[in-house]
Amino acid sequence: MEDIPSTLISQEDEIVDKLHSLSNSKNAGFFD
């Protein structure tokens, strides 16, 4: 893990955040 650039890690975190917000907004409508 230490050889992975921090830019990739922060990029991955950003993608995960977007996925979470997307699934949260969509799942609220689908599974309500």
Backbone bond lengths (Angstrom), bond angles and torsions (degrees), N, CA, C in turn:
res aa  C-N    CA-C-N  psi(-1)  N-CA   C-N-CA  omega(-1)  CA-C   N-CA-C  phi
1 M - - - 1.471 - - 1.527 111.14 -
2 E 1.348 115.81 -27.04 1.461 118.63 -173.62 1.522 112.14 -71.27
3 D 1.335 117.69 -22.25 1.462 119.95 -177.67 1.526 111.75 -86.41
4 I 1.315 117.33 -3.57 1.465 120.42 178.28 1.528 109.69 -81.47
5 P 1.324 117.71 127.64 1.470 121.24 179.37 1.522 111.30 -59.89
6 S 1.322 116.09 143.18 1.462 120.48 -178.29 1.529 110.87 -64.46
7 T 1.336 116.52 -23.84 1.462 119.31 179.25 1.518 110.56 -65.42
8 L 1.336 116.03 -38.88 1.463 119.72 178.10 1.517 110.65 -66.04
9 I 1.329 116.39 -39.27 1.465 120.54 -179.16 1.526 109.88 -65.03
10 S 1.321 116.93 -46.87 1.461 119.81 -179.62 1.526 110.23 -65.84
11 Q 1.325 116.47 -34.24 1.460 120.26 177.53 1.523 110.04 -65.21
12 E 1.324 116.02 -41.91 1.457 120.47 179.69 1.521 110.27 -64.65
13 D 1.327 116.21 -41.34 1.465 120.16 178.02 1.520 110.28 -60.53
14 E 1.330 116.28 -40.27 1.459 120.38 -179.70 1.526 110.36 -63.80
15 I 1.328 116.60 -42.93 1.467 121.38 179.73 1.523 110.07 -64.20
16 V 1.329 116.33 -42.64 1.465 120.55 179.41 1.525 109.96 -61.73
17 D 1.335 116.20 -41.62 1.465 119.69 178.86 1.520 110.41 -61.52
18 K 1.331 116.87 -43.13 1.464 120.42 179.93 1.523 110.72 -64.35
19 L 1.328 116.30 -41.96 1.464 119.98 178.99 1.518 110.56 -62.65
20 H 1.319 116.69 -41.40 1.464 120.17 -179.63 1.525 110.37 -63.77
21 S 1.322 116.88 -45.73 1.459 119.75 -178.21 1.524 110.29 -67.00
22 L 1.338 116.61 -36.41 1.462 120.21 177.51 1.523 111.00 -64.74
23 S 1.328 116.24 -49.69 1.463 120.13 -177.83 1.518 110.16 -66.08
24 N 1.322 117.26 -34.13 1.460 119.97 179.81 1.524 110.71 -65.24
25 S 1.329 117.37 -45.74 1.459 120.34 -177.63 1.527 110.80 -70.43
26 K 1.331 116.96 -38.85 1.465 119.92 -178.05 1.529 111.15 -76.12
27 N 1.338 116.70 -44.06 1.459 120.45 -178.30 1.519 111.13 -63.62
28 A 1.317 117.37 -29.93 1.460 120.56 178.96 1.527 109.55 -60.86
29 G 1.335 116.69 -37.52 1.460 120.01 179.86 1.518 112.12 -80.10
30 F 1.324 116.73 -36.43 1.465 120.11 -175.30 1.522 112.51 -74.21
31 F 1.329 116.19 -42.23 1.465 119.33 -169.88 1.517 112.96 -107.86
32 D 1.308 117.47 13.01 1.461 118.94 -177.62 1.524 110.47 -70.08
